[in-house]
């Protein structure tokens, strides 16, 4: 169990992925460390654990590949990570799409 606040983890994930700052997802730990210098390894570990779990979602789990895929993916991510903000869920989904649908 983490001692980190869900809003801090959410912010760190968005910064790490780089949504709204890049045309493609980043793995930018420096952006996280700059904003949350005192959180260290626990925050980095939470980001990695969250992304590893999200990457385990297969396209078949949110199939079919139609107009509803995005919302099904959001629902899956909300169920896996109920404490994360909507912005973090969108960022993770955006990254997932790049990894699985391109």
N, C-alpha and C positions, 0 to 999 in steps of 0.2 A: 504494500500500500504506500502511496506517495504522500509526502507532506506538502506537495505543491498545490496551489490553488488552481482550479480548472480554468479560470480566466487567464492566468499566467501561462499555463500550458497551451491554451488556445492561441494566445498572442504569439507565443514562440513558434508554434507550428506554422502559422500564417507567415511569419517572418522567414522561417527556414525554407518554406516552399517558394516564397517570392511572388505569390499571386498579386496582381496589379502592379508589379515592378518589372516583370519580364514576360516576353511572349511565350515562354516555356518554363516549366517548373525547375527550380534550382534546388540544390542541397547546400544552403548557405548558412552554415553554423556561425559564421562571423557576424551575421546580422542579428542572430539570437544573442550571442555573447555581448555584443555592443549594447543591446537594449536591456539585457538581464545578466549583467556581469557577476552578480553575487550568487547566482543560482547554480552554476557549475555543472558538475557531472550528472546530478540527479535530473536536471531539466533535459540535458542532452539524451540521457537514457530514456526519459519519457517520450521524447520526440521519436527516437528510433523504435521503441516498442510499439508506439501507435502506428507508425508507418509500416512496420513489418506486418502487423495485424491487418492493416488495410490492404496491403499488397497481396495478402493471402486470399482476398475475395476474387473469385474467378468470374470471368464474363458470364458464364452459365448461371451463376447465382443471381444475376440481375437481368438476365435475358428476358425477352428478345431485344435485339439491338434496334429499338424503335424510338419514337418520341418520348416514351415513358421511362427509358433506361436511366436517365439522370435522376429522376425522382426516386426510382427504386434503389439506386445507389445511395442517394442521400438517406433514405429510410434505413438501409442496411448499416450505414456509418453511424447514424443516430443511435441505433440499437447497440452497436458495438461500443460507442463512446458517448454515453448519455450526458456527460458533463461538459463536452466541448461546445463551443459557440457555433452558431450557424456559419459564420465566416470561416472557422476552422474546418467544418464539415465540407463547405464548398471548395476550400483549398485542397483538402485531401482528395476529394472527388476529381478535381481538375487534374491533379497529379496522377491519380489512378487512370484516368482517361488517356493521358499521354503514355503511360506504361503499357496499357492493355488494348487500346483501340487505334493506335497509329502504326 
